[in-house]
Amino acid sequence: MMITTLGQRAKQVSCAINTASTYQKNQALAFVADRLVEQSSRIMAANRQDLDAARQNGIAEPMIDRL
């Protein structure tokens, strides 16, 4: 995705969030939390790959800690 498109989408979402009720925001947060839990093993596997690649490419441990 191009950075300009990402910026435009972020602005649109910002407007929607600003007009959403507390209930709607809480529902959205709960939805995202559920998806994160559902995808946690996939997320962790991708993170392990990133960590392995960083080490193989000689990235310093303090930088790897941020991954």
N, C-alpha and C positions, 0 to 999 in steps of 0.2 A: 504494500500500500504506500502510495506516495505521501510524503510528509505534509503537503498542502491539503490533501484529502483527509488525512488524519486530524489535522488542525480544524478543518471545517466541521468534521463530525463531532469533535470535542466541543466546539462552540454550540452546536445544535443540542447536544446532550446537556450541556450546562444550562441552556434555557429551559429544557424540560425539567431538570432537577430543581431549578429555582421556583417553578410553578407547582411542583408536586407536593402533595400533602405529606405530613409526617407518616401517616399510615402507608402511603404509596412508597415512600423512601424506605421504610422498614421492610416492606414486602420485597422490594428490589434487593436490599441487602441480604435478606434471608435466602432469596433465590440464588444470589451469587455465592453465598456461604455453602449452600447445598451442592452447587456445581463444583466448588473447590474440593469439598469432601469426596464427591463422586470421582473426581479426576486426580485425587491426591497421589495414587501410585504412578500414574502417567507423568504427573508434574515432577515427582521425586526422581523418576527414571531419567527424564530429560535433564534435570539438574545434575545428576550423577555424570551424564555424558558431558555436560558443560565443564564440570570440575575436572574430569579426566582430560578433556581437550586442553584446558588451561594449563594443567600440569605438564602435559606433553609438549606444549608450546613455550614452556619456561616462564610462565607468569609467576610473579612473586606471591608467596603465601598470603601476605596481607591483602593483596588484591583478590586472591581466590576466596578469602574469607567473606568478601562482599558478594560473591555469587550465591 
